[in-house]
Amino acid sequence: MVYHHFDRSGPAVEQLERAAQRLKEAAGREQRPWTFWYHRGTARGYLVSPSEPHRELLRDRLDEFLQGPWGQQKHFEETFQPEASA
């Protein structure tokens, strides 16, 4: 998991997408990291790039988390912008 502090370089979703691309390349992974935007108080972003053996378990737990109060009250939002075809 990586913390991303938003700055003024663009909209939050675009910053997370750029950070996800950099993390994907740095980690040498085929899968795009999952990105989350925390809205409560000071906005911040989080990126999760799980190893393959943990991917399914972490995905299940993140989905449960987002279906709970933090996701239902829109404090956390998963962001996604489809990658351009390569």
PyMOL Python script that loads the backbone (N, CA, C, O; Angstrom):
from pymol import cmd

cmd.read_pdbstr("""\
ATOM      1  N   MET A   1       0.854  -1.167   0.000  1.00  0.00           N
ATOM      2  CA  MET A   1       0.000   0.000   0.000  1.00  0.00           C
ATOM      3  C   MET A   1       0.900   1.229   0.000  1.00  0.00           C
ATOM      4  O   MET A   1       1.901   1.294   0.713  1.00  0.00           O
ATOM      5  N   VAL A   2       0.514   2.202  -0.821  1.00  0.00           N
ATOM      6  CA  VAL A   2       1.261   3.443  -0.947  1.00  0.00           C
ATOM      7  C   VAL A   2       0.318   4.608  -0.674  1.00  0.00           C
ATOM      8  O   VAL A   2      -0.807   4.640  -1.173  1.00  0.00           O
ATOM      9  N   TYR A   3       0.788   5.557   0.118  1.00  0.00           N
ATOM     10  CA  TYR A   3       0.042   6.780   0.404  1.00  0.00           C
ATOM     11  C   TYR A   3       0.403   7.823  -0.650  1.00  0.00           C
ATOM     12  O   TYR A   3       1.572   7.971  -1.005  1.00  0.00           O
ATOM     13  N   HIS A   4      -0.601   8.546  -1.150  1.00  0.00           N
ATOM     14  CA  HIS A   4      -0.357   9.622  -2.111  1.00  0.00           C
ATOM     15  C   HIS A   4      -0.959  10.908  -1.564  1.00  0.00           C
ATOM     16  O   HIS A   4      -2.160  10.987  -1.306  1.00  0.00           O
ATOM     17  N   HIS A   5      -0.113  11.909  -1.393  1.00  0.00           N
ATOM     18  CA  HIS A   5      -0.572  13.224  -0.943  1.00  0.00           C
ATOM     19  C   HIS A   5      -0.923  14.046  -2.173  1.00  0.00           C
ATOM     20  O   HIS A   5      -0.073  14.274  -3.034  1.00  0.00           O
ATOM     21  N   PHE A   6      -2.169  14.491  -2.257  1.00  0.00           N
ATOM     22  CA  PHE A   6      -2.587  15.290  -3.418  1.00  0.00           C
ATOM     23  C   PHE A   6      -1.908  16.653  -3.400  1.00  0.00           C
ATOM     24  O   PHE A   6      -1.679  17.245  -2.345  1.00  0.00           O
ATOM     25  N   ASP A   7      -1.598  17.128  -4.589  1.00  0.00           N
ATOM     26  CA  ASP A   7      -1.023  18.452  -4.742  1.00  0.00           C
ATOM     27  C   ASP A   7      -1.872  19.221  -5.752  1.00  0.00           C
ATOM     28  O   ASP A   7      -3.032  18.871  -5.970  1.00  0.00           O
ATOM     29  N   ARG A   8      -1.331  20.228  -6.352  1.00  0.00           N
ATOM     30  CA  ARG A   8      -2.110  21.051  -7.289  1.00  0.00           C
ATOM     31  C   ARG A   8      -1.746  20.756  -8.748  1.00  0.00           C
ATOM     32  O   ARG A   8      -1.931  21.602  -9.623  1.00  0.00           O
ATOM     33  N   SER A   9      -1.231  19.560  -9.000  1.00  0.00           N
ATOM     34  CA  SER A   9      -0.807  19.218 -10.361  1.00  0.00           C
ATOM     35  C   SER A   9      -1.952  18.725 -11.237  1.00  0.00           C
ATOM     36  O   SER A   9      -1.739  18.413 -12.409  1.00  0.00           O
ATOM     37  N   GLY A  10      -3.148  18.651 -10.697  1.00  0.00           N
ATOM     38  CA  GLY A  10      -4.294  18.203 -11.474  1.00  0.00           C
ATOM     39  C   GLY A  10      -5.359  17.630 -10.560  1.00  0.00           C
ATOM     40  O   GLY A  10      -5.169  17.541  -9.347  1.00  0.00           O
ATOM     41  N   PRO A  11      -6.486  17.240 -11.150  1.00  0.00           N
ATOM     42  CA  PRO A  11      -7.559  16.636 -10.356  1.00  0.00           C
ATOM     43  C   PRO A  11      -7.077  15.367  -9.640  1.00  0.00           C
ATOM     44  O   PRO A  11      -6.175  14.679 -10.117  1.00  0.00           O
ATOM     45  N   ALA A  12      -7.680  15.077  -8.511  1.00  0.00           N
ATOM     46  CA  ALA A  12      -7.269  13.939  -7.686  1.00  0.00           C
ATOM     47  C   ALA A  12      -7.258  12.627  -8.462  1.00  0.00           C
ATOM     48  O   ALA A  12      -6.309  11.850  -8.353  1.00  0.00           O
ATOM     49  N   VAL A  13      -8.295  12.378  -9.237  1.00  0.00           N
ATOM     50  CA  VAL A  13      -8.366  11.108  -9.975  1.00  0.00           C
ATOM     51  C   VAL A  13      -7.219  11.006 -10.978  1.00  0.00           C
ATOM     52  O   VAL A  13      -6.654   9.927 -11.158  1.00  0.00           O
ATOM     53  N   GLU A  14      -6.873  12.103 -11.627  1.00  0.00           N
ATOM     54  CA  GLU A  14      -5.758  12.084 -12.574  1.00  0.00           C
ATOM     55  C   GLU A  14      -4.433  11.852 -11.850  1.00  0.00           C
ATOM     56  O   GLU A  14      -3.574  11.127 -12.352  1.00  0.00           O
ATOM     57  N   GLN A  15      -4.261  12.460 -10.676  1.00  0.00           N
ATOM     58  CA  GLN A  15      -3.041  12.233  -9.907  1.00  0.00           C
ATOM     59  C   GLN A  15      -2.913  10.770  -9.497  1.00  0.00           C
ATOM     60  O   GLN A  15      -1.829  10.191  -9.569  1.00  0.00           O
ATOM     61  N   LEU A  16      -4.017  10.179  -9.071  1.00  0.00           N
ATOM     62  CA  LEU A  16      -3.976   8.768  -8.697  1.00  0.00           C
ATOM     63  C   LEU A  16      -3.664   7.884  -9.896  1.00  0.00           C
ATOM     64  O   LEU A  16      -2.941   6.896  -9.772  1.00  0.00           O
ATOM     65  N   GLU A  17      -4.201   8.233 -11.040  1.00  0.00           N
ATOM     66  CA  GLU A  17      -3.936   7.434 -12.240  1.00  0.00           C
ATOM     67  C   GLU A  17      -2.460   7.509 -12.624  1.00  0.00           C
ATOM     68  O   GLU A  17      -1.862   6.497 -12.990  1.00  0.00           O
ATOM     69  N   ARG A  18      -1.873   8.697 -12.544  1.00  0.00           N
ATOM     70  CA  ARG A  18      -0.439   8.837 -12.840  1.00  0.00           C
ATOM     71  C   ARG A  18       0.391   8.049 -11.833  1.00  0.00           C
ATOM     72  O   ARG A  18       1.339   7.359 -12.207  1.00  0.00           O
ATOM     73  N   ALA A  19       0.035   8.151 -10.560  1.00  0.00           N
ATOM     74  CA  ALA A  19       0.761   7.417  -9.520  1.00  0.00           C
ATOM     75  C   ALA A  19       0.627   5.908  -9.731  1.00  0.00           C
ATOM     76  O   ALA A  19       1.589   5.166  -9.535  1.00  0.00           O
ATOM     77  N   ALA A  20      -0.564   5.456 -10.129  1.00  0.00           N
ATOM     78  CA  ALA A  20      -0.781   4.027 -10.383  1.00  0.00           C
ATOM     79  C   ALA A  20       0.100   3.540 -11.526  1.00  0.00           C
ATOM     80  O   ALA A  20       0.664   2.448 -11.459  1.00  0.00           O
ATOM     81  N   GLN A  21       0.215   4.334 -12.556  1.00  0.00           N
ATOM     82  CA  GLN A  21       1.054   3.947 -13.696  1.00  0.00           C
ATOM     83  C   GLN A  21       2.524   3.877 -13.282  1.00  0.00           C
ATOM     84  O   GLN A  21       3.235   2.946 -13.660  1.00  0.00           O
ATOM     85  N   ARG A  22       2.974   4.860 -12.507  1.00  0.00           N
ATOM     86  CA  ARG A  22       4.371   4.846 -12.043  1.00  0.00           C
ATOM     87  C   ARG A  22       4.636   3.632 -11.148  1.00  0.00           C
ATOM     88  O   ARG A  22       5.672   2.979 -11.269  1.00  0.00           O
ATOM     89  N   LEU A  23       3.693   3.336 -10.251  1.00  0.00           N
ATOM     90  CA  LEU A  23       3.860   2.189  -9.358  1.00  0.00           C
ATOM     91  C   LEU A  23       3.856   0.879 -10.140  1.00  0.00           C
ATOM     92  O   LEU A  23       4.658  -0.013  -9.866  1.00  0.00           O
ATOM     93  N   LYS A  24       2.966   0.766 -11.098  1.00  0.00           N
ATOM     94  CA  LYS A  24       2.898  -0.448 -11.936  1.00  0.00           C
ATOM     95  C   LYS A  24       4.234  -0.688 -12.628  1.00  0.00           C
ATOM     96  O   LYS A  24       4.743  -1.809 -12.641  1.00  0.00           O
ATOM     97  N   GLU A  25       4.800   0.372 -13.203  1.00  0.00           N
ATOM     98  CA  GLU A  25       6.079   0.242 -13.907  1.00  0.00           C
ATOM     99  C   GLU A  25       7.216  -0.052 -12.939  1.00  0.00           C
ATOM    100  O   GLU A  25       8.054  -0.911 -13.213  1.00  0.00           O
ATOM    101  N   ALA A  26       7.256   0.648 -11.812  1.00  0.00           N
ATOM    102  CA  ALA A  26       8.340   0.453 -10.838  1.00  0.00           C
ATOM    103  C   ALA A  26       8.312  -0.946 -10.237  1.00  0.00           C
ATOM    104  O   ALA A  26       9.359  -1.540  -9.980  1.00  0.00           O
ATOM    105  N   ALA A  27       7.109  -1.471 -10.014  1.00  0.00           N
ATOM    106  CA  ALA A  27       6.975  -2.801  -9.412  1.00  0.00           C
ATOM    107  C   ALA A  27       7.112  -3.911 -10.450  1.00  0.00           C
ATOM    108  O   ALA A  27       7.243  -5.083 -10.098  1.00  0.00           O
ATOM    109  N   GLY A  28       7.081  -3.541 -11.727  1.00  0.00           N
ATOM    110  CA  GLY A  28       7.192  -4.541 -12.779  1.00  0.00           C
ATOM    111  C   GLY A  28       5.999  -5.481 -12.835  1.00  0.00           C
ATOM    112  O   GLY A  28       6.137  -6.665 -13.144  1.00  0.00           O
ATOM    113  N   ARG A  29       4.820  -4.935 -12.533  1.00  0.00           N
ATOM    114  CA  ARG A  29       3.605  -5.757 -12.499  1.00  0.00           C
ATOM    115  C   ARG A  29       2.777  -5.531 -13.759  1.00  0.00           C
ATOM    116  O   ARG A  29       2.802  -4.454 -14.355  1.00  0.00           O
ATOM    117  N   GLU A  30       2.048  -6.563 -14.146  1.00  0.00           N
ATOM    118  CA  GLU A  30       1.146  -6.441 -15.285  1.00  0.00           C
ATOM    119  C   GLU A  30      -0.166  -5.776 -14.887  1.00  0.00           C
ATOM    120  O   GLU A  30      -0.783  -5.074 -15.688  1.00  0.00           O
ATOM    121  N   GLN A  31      -0.588  -6.003 -13.641  1.00  0.00           N
ATOM    122  CA  GLN A  31      -1.869  -5.486 -13.164  1.00  0.00           C
ATOM    123  C   GLN A  31      -1.724  -4.047 -12.674  1.00  0.00           C
ATOM    124  O   GLN A  31      -0.737  -3.691 -12.032  1.00  0.00           O
ATOM    125  N   ARG A  32      -2.713  -3.242 -12.986  1.00  0.00           N
ATOM    126  CA  ARG A  32      -2.762  -1.863 -12.498  1.00  0.00           C
ATOM    127  C   ARG A  32      -3.073  -1.887 -11.004  1.00  0.00           C
ATOM    128  O   ARG A  32      -3.937  -2.653 -10.578  1.00  0.00           O
ATOM    129  N   PRO A  33      -2.393  -1.069 -10.195  1.00  0.00           N
ATOM    130  CA  PRO A  33      -2.735  -1.003  -8.770  1.00  0.00           C
ATOM    131  C   PRO A  33      -4.165  -0.487  -8.571  1.00  0.00           C
ATOM    132  O   PRO A  33      -4.692   0.247  -9.407  1.00  0.00           O
ATOM    133  N   TRP A  34      -4.768  -0.874  -7.480  1.00  0.00           N
ATOM    134  CA  TRP A  34      -6.082  -0.347  -7.120  1.00  0.00           C
ATOM    135  C   TRP A  34      -5.866   1.011  -6.481  1.00  0.00           C
ATOM    136  O   TRP A  34      -4.910   1.193  -5.726  1.00  0.00           O
ATOM    137  N   THR A  35      -6.730   1.960  -6.766  1.00  0.00           N
ATOM    138  CA  THR A  35      -6.576   3.307  -6.238  1.00  0.00           C
ATOM    139  C   THR A  35      -7.819   3.710  -5.461  1.00  0.00           C
ATOM    140  O   THR A  35      -8.948   3.421  -5.858  1.00  0.00           O
ATOM    141  N   PHE A  36      -7.579   4.386  -4.344  1.00  0.00           N
ATOM    142  CA  PHE A  36      -8.659   4.798  -3.447  1.00  0.00           C
ATOM    143  C   PHE A  36      -8.479   6.259  -3.062  1.00  0.00           C
ATOM    144  O   PHE A  36      -7.364   6.723  -2.825  1.00  0.00           O
ATOM    145  N   TRP A  37      -9.577   6.961  -3.006  1.00  0.00           N
ATOM    146  CA  TRP A  37      -9.592   8.372  -2.666  1.00  0.00           C
ATOM    147  C   TRP A  37     -10.338   8.516  -1.346  1.00  0.00           C
ATOM    148  O   TRP A  37     -11.508   8.152  -1.238  1.00  0.00           O
ATOM    149  N   TYR A  38      -9.649   9.050  -0.349  1.00  0.00           N
ATOM    150  CA  TYR A  38     -10.241   9.295   0.965  1.00  0.00           C
ATOM    151  C   TYR A  38     -10.736  10.732   0.984  1.00  0.00           C
ATOM    152  O   TYR A  38      -9.956  11.662   0.781  1.00  0.00           O
ATOM    153  N   HIS A  39     -12.042  10.921   1.230  1.00  0.00           N
ATOM    154  CA  HIS A  39     -12.663  12.237   1.129  1.00  0.00           C
ATOM    155  C   HIS A  39     -12.820  12.970   2.451  1.00  0.00           C
ATOM    156  O   HIS A  39     -12.967  14.193   2.458  1.00  0.00           O
ATOM    157  N   ARG A  40     -12.794  12.271   3.545  1.00  0.00           N
ATOM    158  CA  ARG A  40     -13.100  12.896   4.825  1.00  0.00           C
ATOM    159  C   ARG A  40     -11.913  13.733   5.307  1.00  0.00           C
ATOM    160  O   ARG A  40     -10.779  13.253   5.325  1.00  0.00           O
ATOM    161  N   GLY A  41     -12.171  14.976   5.696  1.00  0.00           N
ATOM    162  CA  GLY A  41     -11.082  15.853   6.117  1.00  0.00           C
ATOM    163  C   GLY A  41     -10.192  16.185   4.935  1.00  0.00           C
ATOM    164  O   GLY A  41     -10.682  16.499   3.850  1.00  0.00           O
ATOM    165  N   THR A  42      -8.891  16.117   5.143  1.00  0.00           N
ATOM    166  CA  THR A  42      -7.944  16.382   4.061  1.00  0.00           C
ATOM    167  C   THR A  42      -7.954  15.199   3.090  1.00  0.00           C
ATOM    168  O   THR A  42      -7.710  14.061   3.490  1.00  0.00           O
ATOM    169  N   ALA A  43      -8.231  15.469   1.835  1.00  0.00           N
ATOM    170  CA  ALA A  43      -8.282  14.401   0.832  1.00  0.00           C
ATOM    171  C   ALA A  43      -6.890  13.798   0.656  1.00  0.00           C
ATOM    172  O   ALA A  43      -5.877  14.496   0.704  1.00  0.00           O
ATOM    173  N   ARG A  44      -6.872  12.489   0.453  1.00  0.00           N
ATOM    174  CA  ARG A  44      -5.618  11.799   0.201  1.00  0.00           C
ATOM    175  C   ARG A  44      -5.904  10.545  -0.607  1.00  0.00           C
ATOM    176  O   ARG A  44      -7.044  10.087  -0.687  1.00  0.00           O
ATOM    177  N   GLY A  45      -4.877  10.006  -1.191  1.00  0.00           N
ATOM    178  CA  GLY A  45      -5.045   8.821  -2.015  1.00  0.00           C
ATOM    179  C   GLY A  45      -4.220   7.657  -1.491  1.00  0.00           C
ATOM    180  O   GLY A  45      -3.216   7.835  -0.802  1.00  0.00           O
ATOM    181  N   TYR A  46      -4.679   6.459  -1.842  1.00  0.00           N
ATOM    182  CA  TYR A  46      -3.969   5.236  -1.479  1.00  0.00           C
ATOM    183  C   TYR A  46      -3.932   4.330  -2.703  1.00  0.00           C
ATOM    184  O   TYR A  46      -4.895   4.256  -3.467  1.00  0.00           O
ATOM    185  N   LEU A  47      -2.819   3.650  -2.876  1.00  0.00           N
ATOM    186  CA  LEU A  47      -2.659   2.708  -3.970  1.00  0.00           C
ATOM    187  C   LEU A  47      -2.290   1.356  -3.376  1.00  0.00           C
ATOM    188  O   LEU A  47      -1.474   1.274  -2.458  1.00  0.00           O
ATOM    189  N   VAL A  48      -2.893   0.304  -3.901  1.00  0.00           N
ATOM    190  CA  VAL A  48      -2.614  -1.053  -3.435  1.00  0.00           C
ATOM    191  C   VAL A  48      -2.164  -1.870  -4.643  1.00  0.00           C
ATOM    192  O   VAL A  48      -2.880  -1.979  -5.639  1.00  0.00           O
ATOM    193  N   SER A  49      -0.968  -2.440  -4.537  1.00  0.00           N
ATOM    194  CA  SER A  49      -0.417  -3.271  -5.607  1.00  0.00           C
ATOM    195  C   SER A  49      -0.057  -4.632  -5.004  1.00  0.00           C
ATOM    196  O   SER A  49       1.095  -4.870  -4.641  1.00  0.00           O
ATOM    197  N   PRO A  50      -1.045  -5.521  -4.898  1.00  0.00           N
ATOM    198  CA  PRO A  50      -0.795  -6.799  -4.218  1.00  0.00           C
ATOM    199  C   PRO A  50       0.030  -7.769  -5.059  1.00  0.00           C
ATOM    200  O   PRO A  50       0.000  -7.750  -6.290  1.00  0.00           O
ATOM    201  N   SER A  51       0.755  -8.604  -4.355  1.00  0.00           N
ATOM    202  CA  SER A  51       1.440  -9.695  -5.054  1.00  0.00           C
ATOM    203  C   SER A  51       0.364 -10.697  -5.479  1.00  0.00           C
ATOM    204  O   SER A  51      -0.718 -10.747  -4.895  1.00  0.00           O
ATOM    205  N   GLU A  52       0.670 -11.469  -6.473  1.00  0.00           N
ATOM    206  CA  GLU A  52      -0.326 -12.391  -7.034  1.00  0.00           C
ATOM    207  C   GLU A  52      -0.902 -13.360  -5.997  1.00  0.00           C
ATOM    208  O   GLU A  52      -2.110 -13.597  -6.013  1.00  0.00           O
ATOM    209  N   PRO A  53      -0.089 -13.933  -5.090  1.00  0.00           N
ATOM    210  CA  PRO A  53      -0.675 -14.859  -4.113  1.00  0.00           C
ATOM    211  C   PRO A  53      -1.685 -14.201  -3.167  1.00  0.00           C
ATOM    212  O   PRO A  53      -2.528 -14.888  -2.590  1.00  0.00           O
ATOM    213  N   HIS A  54      -1.604 -12.879  -3.003  1.00  0.00           N
ATOM    214  CA  HIS A  54      -2.500 -12.190  -2.075  1.00  0.00           C
ATOM    215  C   HIS A  54      -3.605 -11.396  -2.762  1.00  0.00           C
ATOM    216  O   HIS A  54      -4.467 -10.826  -2.093  1.00  0.00           O
ATOM    217  N   ARG A  55      -3.585 -11.355  -4.065  1.00  0.00           N
ATOM    218  CA  ARG A  55      -4.514 -10.509  -4.821  1.00  0.00           C
ATOM    219  C   ARG A  55      -5.983 -10.802  -4.495  1.00  0.00           C
ATOM    220  O   ARG A  55      -6.733  -9.880  -4.176  1.00  0.00           O
ATOM    221  N   GLU A  56      -6.395 -12.037  -4.570  1.00  0.00           N
ATOM    222  CA  GLU A  56      -7.808 -12.377  -4.367  1.00  0.00           C
ATOM    223  C   GLU A  56      -8.262 -12.076  -2.935  1.00  0.00           C
ATOM    224  O   GLU A  56      -9.341 -11.522  -2.725  1.00  0.00           O
ATOM    225  N   LEU A  57      -7.439 -12.443  -1.961  1.00  0.00           N
ATOM    226  CA  LEU A  57      -7.780 -12.191  -0.561  1.00  0.00           C
ATOM    227  C   LEU A  57      -7.907 -10.688  -0.289  1.00  0.00           C
ATOM    228  O   LEU A  57      -8.873 -10.250   0.336  1.00  0.00           O
ATOM    229  N   LEU A  58      -6.939  -9.905  -0.754  1.00  0.00           N
ATOM    230  CA  LEU A  58      -6.994  -8.462  -0.533  1.00  0.00           C
ATOM    231  C   LEU A  58      -8.171  -7.820  -1.269  1.00  0.00           C
ATOM    232  O   LEU A  58      -8.800  -6.894  -0.756  1.00  0.00           O
ATOM    233  N   ARG A  59      -8.463  -8.314  -2.468  1.00  0.00           N
ATOM    234  CA  ARG A  59      -9.602  -7.769  -3.212  1.00  0.00           C
ATOM    235  C   ARG A  59     -10.894  -8.017  -2.441  1.00  0.00           C
ATOM    236  O   ARG A  59     -11.732  -7.123  -2.330  1.00  0.00           O
ATOM    237  N   ASP A  60     -11.056  -9.223  -1.911  1.00  0.00           N
ATOM    238  CA  ASP A  60     -12.252  -9.542  -1.120  1.00  0.00           C
ATOM    239  C   ASP A  60     -12.363  -8.637   0.097  1.00  0.00           C
ATOM    240  O   ASP A  60     -13.444  -8.138   0.408  1.00  0.00           O
ATOM    241  N   ARG A  61     -11.259  -8.428   0.777  1.00  0.00           N
ATOM    242  CA  ARG A  61     -11.284  -7.594   1.989  1.00  0.00           C
ATOM    243  C   ARG A  61     -11.530  -6.128   1.661  1.00  0.00           C
ATOM    244  O   ARG A  61     -12.228  -5.437   2.403  1.00  0.00           O
ATOM    245  N   LEU A  62     -10.969  -5.653   0.568  1.00  0.00           N
ATOM    246  CA  LEU A  62     -11.230  -4.268   0.161  1.00  0.00           C
ATOM    247  C   LEU A  62     -12.692  -4.075  -0.223  1.00  0.00           C
ATOM    248  O   LEU A  62     -13.297  -3.054   0.105  1.00  0.00           O
ATOM    249  N   ASP A  63     -13.253  -5.049  -0.912  1.00  0.00           N
ATOM    250  CA  ASP A  63     -14.669  -4.964  -1.275  1.00  0.00           C
ATOM    251  C   ASP A  63     -15.549  -4.937  -0.030  1.00  0.00           C
ATOM    252  O   ASP A  63     -16.510  -4.171   0.035  1.00  0.00           O
ATOM    253  N   GLU A  64     -15.223  -5.775   0.963  1.00  0.00           N
ATOM    254  CA  GLU A  64     -15.969  -5.765   2.225  1.00  0.00           C
ATOM    255  C   GLU A  64     -15.846  -4.409   2.911  1.00  0.00           C
ATOM    256  O   GLU A  64     -16.832  -3.872   3.415  1.00  0.00           O
ATOM    257  N   PHE A  65     -14.647  -3.862   2.930  1.00  0.00           N
ATOM    258  CA  PHE A  65     -14.410  -2.553   3.541  1.00  0.00           C
ATOM    259  C   PHE A  65     -15.259  -1.473   2.858  1.00  0.00           C
ATOM    260  O   PHE A  65     -15.887  -0.655   3.531  1.00  0.00           O
ATOM    261  N   LEU A  66     -15.273  -1.474   1.535  1.00  0.00           N
ATOM    262  CA  LEU A  66     -16.027  -0.462   0.791  1.00  0.00           C
ATOM    263  C   LEU A  66     -17.533  -0.638   0.942  1.00  0.00           C
ATOM    264  O   LEU A  66     -18.279   0.329   0.784  1.00  0.00           O
ATOM    265  N   GLN A  67     -17.996  -1.845   1.243  1.00  0.00           N
ATOM    266  CA  GLN A  67     -19.425  -2.070   1.467  1.00  0.00           C
ATOM    267  C   GLN A  67     -19.838  -1.710   2.889  1.00  0.00           C
ATOM    268  O   GLN A  67     -21.030  -1.645   3.191  1.00  0.00           O
ATOM    269  N   GLY A  68     -18.867  -1.478   3.759  1.00  0.00           N
ATOM    270  CA  GLY A  68     -19.148  -1.103   5.141  1.00  0.00           C
ATOM    271  C   GLY A  68     -19.357   0.397   5.270  1.00  0.00           C
ATOM    272  O   GLY A  68     -19.489   1.097   4.266  1.00  0.00           O
ATOM    273  N   PRO A  69     -19.389   0.890   6.500  1.00  0.00           N
ATOM    274  CA  PRO A  69     -19.677   2.303   6.751  1.00  0.00           C
ATOM    275  C   PRO A  69     -18.744   3.282   6.037  1.00  0.00           C
ATOM    276  O   PRO A  69     -19.192   4.333   5.579  1.00  0.00           O
ATOM    277  N   TRP A  70     -17.456   2.953   5.936  1.00  0.00           N
ATOM    278  CA  TRP A  70     -16.522   3.884   5.290  1.00  0.00           C
ATOM    279  C   TRP A  70     -16.852   4.071   3.812  1.00  0.00           C
ATOM    280  O   TRP A  70     -16.727   5.174   3.280  1.00  0.00           O
ATOM    281  N   GLY A  71     -17.267   3.012   3.160  1.00  0.00           N
ATOM    282  CA  GLY A  71     -17.648   3.123   1.756  1.00  0.00           C
ATOM    283  C   GLY A  71     -19.060   3.640   1.586  1.00  0.00           C
ATOM    284  O   GLY A  71     -19.316   4.459   0.703  1.00  0.00           O
ATOM    285  N   GLN A  72     -19.979   3.178   2.411  1.00  0.00           N
ATOM    286  CA  GLN A  72     -21.378   3.600   2.298  1.00  0.00           C
ATOM    287  C   GLN A  72     -21.534   5.093   2.539  1.00  0.00           C
ATOM    288  O   GLN A  72     -22.365   5.744   1.906  1.00  0.00           O
ATOM    289  N   GLN A  73     -20.741   5.636   3.449  1.00  0.00           N
ATOM    290  CA  GLN A  73     -20.822   7.065   3.734  1.00  0.00           C
ATOM    291  C   GLN A  73     -19.924   7.887   2.811  1.00  0.00           C
ATOM    292  O   GLN A  73     -19.756   9.091   3.007  1.00  0.00           O
ATOM    293  N   LYS A  74     -19.356   7.234   1.814  1.00  0.00           N
ATOM    294  CA  LYS A  74     -18.536   7.876   0.781  1.00  0.00           C
ATOM    295  C   LYS A  74     -17.262   8.526   1.318  1.00  0.00           C
ATOM    296  O   LYS A  74     -16.762   9.486   0.731  1.00  0.00           O
ATOM    297  N   HIS A  75     -16.731   8.006   2.436  1.00  0.00           N
ATOM    298  CA  HIS A  75     -15.455   8.520   2.924  1.00  0.00           C
ATOM    299  C   HIS A  75     -14.312   7.987   2.062  1.00  0.00           C
ATOM    300  O   HIS A  75     -13.343   8.696   1.791  1.00  0.00           O
ATOM    301  N   PHE A  76     -14.437   6.732   1.635  1.00  0.00           N
ATOM    302  CA  PHE A  76     -13.478   6.121   0.726  1.00  0.00           C
ATOM    303  C   PHE A  76     -14.185   5.802  -0.574  1.00  0.00           C
ATOM    304  O   PHE A  76     -15.327   5.343  -0.577  1.00  0.00           O
ATOM    305  N   GLU A  77     -13.495   6.051  -1.684  1.00  0.00           N
ATOM    306  CA  GLU A  77     -14.037   5.747  -3.008  1.00  0.00           C
ATOM    307  C   GLU A  77     -12.931   5.096  -3.825  1.00  0.00           C
ATOM    308  O   GLU A  77     -11.804   5.591  -3.871  1.00  0.00           O
ATOM    309  N   GLU A  78     -13.258   4.000  -4.458  1.00  0.00           N
ATOM    310  CA  GLU A  78     -12.285   3.396  -5.363  1.00  0.00           C
ATOM    311  C   GLU A  78     -12.385   4.130  -6.688  1.00  0.00           C
ATOM    312  O   GLU A  78     -13.479   4.335  -7.212  1.00  0.00           O
ATOM    313  N   THR A  79     -11.246   4.522  -7.224  1.00  0.00           N
ATOM    314  CA  THR A  79     -11.228   5.243  -8.493  1.00  0.00           C
ATOM    315  C   THR A  79     -10.690   4.322  -9.568  1.00  0.00           C
ATOM    316  O   THR A  79      -9.904   3.418  -9.285  1.00  0.00           O
ATOM    317  N   PHE A  80     -11.103   4.544 -10.772  1.00  0.00           N
ATOM    318  CA  PHE A  80     -10.598   3.737 -11.878  1.00  0.00           C
ATOM    319  C   PHE A  80     -10.818   4.485 -13.178  1.00  0.00           C
ATOM    320  O   PHE A  80     -11.906   4.995 -13.447  1.00  0.00           O
ATOM    321  N   GLN A  81      -9.787   4.540 -13.963  1.00  0.00           N
ATOM    322  CA  GLN A  81      -9.882   5.034 -15.328  1.00  0.00           C
ATOM    323  C   GLN A  81      -9.231   3.976 -16.192  1.00  0.00           C
ATOM    324  O   GLN A  81      -8.052   3.672 -16.011  1.00  0.00           O
ATOM    325  N   PRO A  82      -9.983   3.401 -17.139  1.00  0.00           N
ATOM    326  CA  PRO A  82      -9.412   2.327 -17.961  1.00  0.00           C
ATOM    327  C   PRO A  82      -8.096   2.765 -18.610  1.00  0.00           C
ATOM    328  O   PRO A  82      -7.947   3.895 -19.075  1.00  0.00           O
ATOM    329  N   GLU A  83      -7.160   1.830 -18.621  1.00  0.00           N
ATOM    330  CA  GLU A  83      -5.870   2.123 -19.235  1.00  0.00           C
ATOM    331  C   GLU A  83      -6.033   2.208 -20.749  1.00  0.00           C
ATOM    332  O   GLU A  83      -6.889   1.545 -21.335  1.00  0.00           O
ATOM    333  N   ALA A  84      -5.215   3.016 -21.355  1.00  0.00           N
ATOM    334  CA  ALA A  84      -5.206   3.111 -22.817  1.00  0.00           C
ATOM    335  C   ALA A  84      -4.660   1.805 -23.384  1.00  0.00           C
ATOM    336  O   ALA A  84      -3.782   1.178 -22.792  1.00  0.00           O
ATOM    337  N   SER A  85      -5.182   1.412 -24.517  1.00  0.00           N
ATOM    338  CA  SER A  85      -4.696   0.186 -25.149  1.00  0.00           C
ATOM    339  C   SER A  85      -3.242   0.350 -25.537  1.00  0.00           C
ATOM    340  O   SER A  85      -2.840   1.376 -26.087  1.00  0.00           O
ATOM    341  N   ALA A  86      -2.464  -0.673 -25.243  1.00  0.00           N
ATOM    342  CA  ALA A  86      -1.032  -0.598 -25.574  1.00  0.00           C
ATOM    343  C   ALA A  86      -0.733  -1.471 -26.758  1.00  0.00           C
ATOM    344  O   ALA A  86       0.416  -1.548 -27.194  1.00  0.00           O
TER     345      ALA A  86
END
""", "prot")
cmd.dss("prot")
cmd.show_as("cartoon", "prot")
cmd.util.cbc("prot")
cmd.orient("prot")
